[in-house]
Amino acid sequence: MISIPAQQTPRHLFILLLFCIFCFPSISRGIDLASFEQKVTEYTVKNGWTFILVERPVAPVFAFMTAVNVGSAQEDAGRTGLAHMFEHMAFKGTPRLGTRNYKEEKKALEELERAYLAHQEARLGSPSDAERLKHLWDVYKSKQRAAAMFVKKNEFSDVVEREGGVAVNAFTSADVTGYFYALPANKIELFCYLESERFLHPVFREFYEERDVVMEERRMRTESRPVGRLIEQFVATAFTAHPYHHPVIGHASDIQSYTMTDAETFFETYYVPSNMVTAIVGDIHPETLIPLLETYFGRIPGGPKPPPLRTVEPPSIAEKVVRIQDPSQPFYLEGYHKPAATHPDQPVFDAIDDILTNGRTSRFYRSLVRDKQIVVDAGAYGAYPGEKYPHLWVAYAVPARGVSNETVQHAIREELDRLKTEDVTDEELAKFRTRAKASLIYSLKSNLGLAMKLTDYHTLFGDWRELFRYIQRFDGVTKADIRRIARQTFIAPNRVVAQIETRTASATPMPTAPQEGP
């Protein structure tokens, strides 16, 4: 399957990729909520931070996942990319980790921010005064060098790995920001200290250096990749009102303009305990762990949850088409607006995904790849760019040599129309139910996979138990449901199309992002 530059990594794919890291025996041979609940302790610290503790003493290790209920959808215009930027900052340390002398470093950081804000004010307000701009830029760079002298690079991650931690990482999506790693069971108090410390008082050291790293990340993932540029235009076109149109990594001008002060305000607004949930799975003992949670995480001040998002994407009333001319191979995308993943019809969309795209027996593969031989790859994303709010069901294909996007488009729509007019077979529906249950249960075999699923469902539905209830809904999907959803969804006014049309390099100048400087 081709790798589409994603606003987020889809839930099921992300967990399956991580499965090989922490593979332990399955939590159940006949998975059910009643038996699983006996192994779970749900505890909320006095400040509002929720913990889901799962005893699984198979090996002397544990893994955790912290989900913060914030993503690019919560960002304001002009400050896109801040959720992703803070994910980077969460690894920069604290007043106790990552510094050679925090008292002096704090002064240096304050001077650095004043210098940068002065330069930015002049750059945005009076860019014609080149001499003043250069002076302010030079002052800022000197303050940056001074602050860098106090930094002990990567100390947070180094401590975790030195104590036996693995898979130290994080991700940002349109809906959520997640942090995770695993440690030996006897390091549970170290975990409590480290994780609470970095959210108690994160230090925004190396902020502007890291902002440059993010900018380079954007160039590599989006601006230097034809499909990346196409995806960004596709999403921006699909959502006219809802902030799902924000790229998770941020717009180039926003990355080059948001400040340490902006990031601190973002953190204070969204990183409140009541907006966070952590699942800890493995060889743990809730009776001794809960006091540690209160001791360490209880230090973090509580606060109200951030206000809910107000903007709702209006119903789509016209087909939208994006065409990019590029000297790369053709590429075709077709998306349809659909409800949020919490909608009762979500399992029906799961069935459609499976029947169309799951493996060599899927309809897309048999028709487009094997029989007609018009594409080299085809698939679908059932929730893009997020899933918390109404989003897109997306089909994609890479045309074979000499095959036009129009030919691929016609073949994809033939398959979508079949779902409207013909019942899927009993075999297809049975395979969907079996594979869906097996895939979900398989992902729960690892401590980390289970922790991620629990926080995912708790954040999305407000209750981790929905994970088990969701499995049961697969049996309720009928042939009539699939016809109904196909007829409601796969219609022209609800459609967004994006495609790369191959053109010679000389005829297609490459746009470049503006650079910040004096």
Secondary structure as the mmCIF struct_conf table of DSSP 4:
data_model
#
loop_
_struct_conf.conf_type_id
_struct_conf.id
_struct_conf.beg_label_comp_id
_struct_conf.beg_label_asym_id
_struct_conf.beg_label_seq_id
_struct_conf.end_label_comp_id
_struct_conf.end_label_asym_id
_struct_conf.end_label_seq_id
BEND BEND1 GLN A 7 GLN A 8
HELX_RH_AL_P HELX_RH_AL_P1 ARG A 11 LEU A 18
HELX_RH_3T_P HELX_RH_3T_P1 PHE A 19 ILE A 21
BEND BEND2 PHE A 22 PHE A 22
STRN STRN1 CYS A 23 CYS A 23
BEND BEND3 ILE A 27 ILE A 27
BEND BEND4 ARG A 29 GLY A 30
HELX_RH_AL_P HELX_RH_AL_P2 LEU A 33 GLU A 37
TURN_TY1_P TURN_TY1_P1 GLN A 38 LYS A 39
STRN STRN2 VAL A 40 THR A 44
TURN_TY1_P TURN_TY1_P2 LYS A 46 ASN A 47
BEND BEND5 GLY A 48 GLY A 48
STRN STRN3 THR A 50 GLU A 55
TURN_TY1_P TURN_TY1_P3 PRO A 57 VAL A 58
BEND BEND6 ALA A 59 PRO A 60
STRN STRN4 VAL A 61 VAL A 68
BEND BEND7 ASN A 69 ASN A 69
HELX_RH_3T_P HELX_RH_3T_P2 SER A 72 GLN A 74
HELX_LH_PP_P HELX_LH_PP_P1 GLU A 75 ASP A 76
TURN_TY1_P TURN_TY1_P4 ALA A 77 GLY A 78
TURN_TY1_P TURN_TY1_P5 THR A 80 GLY A 81
HELX_RH_AL_P HELX_RH_AL_P3 LEU A 82 MET A 89
TURN_TY1_P TURN_TY1_P6 ALA A 90 PHE A 91
BEND BEND8 LYS A 92 LYS A 92
BEND BEND9 PRO A 95 GLY A 98
STRN STRN5 THR A 99 THR A 99
BEND BEND10 ARG A 100 ARG A 100
HELX_RH_AL_P HELX_RH_AL_P4 TYR A 102 GLY A 125
TURN_TY1_P TURN_TY1_P7 PRO A 127 SER A 128
HELX_RH_AL_P HELX_RH_AL_P5 ALA A 130 ALA A 148
TURN_TY1_P TURN_TY1_P8 MET A 149 PHE A 150
STRN STRN6 VAL A 151 VAL A 151
TURN_TY1_P TURN_TY1_P9 LYS A 153 ASN A 154
HELX_RH_AL_P HELX_RH_AL_P6 GLU A 155 ARG A 162
TURN_TY1_P TURN_TY1_P10 GLU A 163 GLY A 164
STRN STRN7 VAL A 166 THR A 172
BEND BEND11 ALA A 174 ASP A 175
STRN STRN8 THR A 177 PRO A 184
HELX_RH_3T_P HELX_RH_3T_P3 ALA A 185 LYS A 187
HELX_RH_AL_P HELX_RH_AL_P7 ILE A 188 LEU A 200
BEND BEND12 HIS A 201 HIS A 201
TURN_TY1_P TURN_TY1_P11 ARG A 205 GLU A 206
HELX_RH_AL_P HELX_RH_AL_P8 PHE A 207 ARG A 218
HELX_RH_PI_P HELX_RH_PI_P1 ARG A 219 GLU A 223
TURN_TY1_P TURN_TY1_P12 SER A 224 SER A 224
HELX_RH_AL_P HELX_RH_AL_P9 PRO A 226 ALA A 238
BEND BEND13 THR A 240 HIS A 242
HELX_RH_3T_P HELX_RH_3T_P4 PRO A 243 HIS A 245
BEND BEND14 HIS A 246 HIS A 246
TURN_TY1_P TURN_TY1_P13 VAL A 248 ILE A 249
HELX_RH_AL_P HELX_RH_AL_P10 ALA A 252 ILE A 255
TURN_TY1_P TURN_TY1_P14 GLN A 256 SER A 257
HELX_RH_AL_P HELX_RH_AL_P11 MET A 260 TYR A 270
HELX_RH_3T_P HELX_RH_3T_P5 PRO A 273 ASN A 275
STRN STRN9 MET A 276 GLY A 282
BEND BEND15 ASP A 283 ASP A 283
HELX_RH_AL_P HELX_RH_AL_P12 PRO A 286 TYR A 296
HELX_RH_3T_P HELX_RH_3T_P6 PHE A 297 ARG A 299
BEND BEND16 ILE A 300 ILE A 300
HELX_LH_PP_P HELX_LH_PP_P2 PRO A 304 LEU A 309
HELX_LH_PP_P HELX_LH_PP_P3 GLU A 313 SER A 316
BEND BEND17 ALA A 318 ALA A 318
STRN STRN10 LYS A 320 ASP A 326
BEND BEND18 PRO A 327 SER A 328
STRN STRN11 PHE A 331 LYS A 338
TURN_TY1_P TURN_TY1_P15 ALA A 341 THR A 342
BEND BEND19 HIS A 343 HIS A 343
TURN_TY1_P TURN_TY1_P16 PRO A 344 ASP A 345
HELX_RH_AL_P HELX_RH_AL_P13 GLN A 346 THR A 357
BEND BEND20 ASN A 358 GLY A 359
TURN_TY1_P TURN_TY1_P17 ARG A 360 THR A 361
BEND BEND21 SER A 362 SER A 362
HELX_RH_AL_P HELX_RH_AL_P14 ARG A 363 PHE A 364
HELX_RH_PI_P HELX_RH_PI_P2 TYR A 365 ASP A 371
BEND BEND22 LYS A 372 LYS A 372
STRN STRN12 VAL A 375 TYR A 384
BEND BEND23 PRO A 385 PRO A 385
BEND BEND24 GLU A 387 PRO A 390
STRN STRN13 HIS A 391 PRO A 399
HELX_LH_PP_P HELX_LH_PP_P4 ALA A 400 ALA A 400
TURN_TY1_P TURN_TY1_P18 ARG A 401 GLY A 402
HELX_RH_AL_P HELX_RH_AL_P15 ASN A 405 THR A 421
BEND BEND25 GLU A 422 GLU A 422
HELX_LH_PP_P HELX_LH_PP_P5 ASP A 423 THR A 425
HELX_RH_AL_P HELX_RH_AL_P16 ASP A 426 SER A 443
TURN_TY1_P TURN_TY1_P19 LEU A 444 LYS A 445
STRN STRN14 SER A 446 SER A 446
HELX_RH_AL_P HELX_RH_AL_P17 ASN A 447 PHE A 461
BEND BEND26 GLY A 462 GLY A 462
TURN_TY1_P TURN_TY1_P20 TRP A 464 ARG A 465
HELX_RH_AL_P HELX_RH_AL_P18 GLU A 466 ARG A 473
HELX_RH_3T_P HELX_RH_3T_P7 PHE A 474 GLY A 476
HELX_RH_AL_P HELX_RH_AL_P19 LYS A 479 THR A 489
BEND BEND27 PHE A 490 ILE A 491
HELX_RH_3T_P HELX_RH_3T_P8 ALA A 492 ASN A 494
STRN STRN15 ARG A 495 THR A 502
HELX_RH_3T_P HELX_RH_3T_P9 ALA A 505 ALA A 507
BEND BEND28 THR A 508 THR A 508
HELX_LH_PP_P HELX_LH_PP_P6 PRO A 509 PRO A 511
#
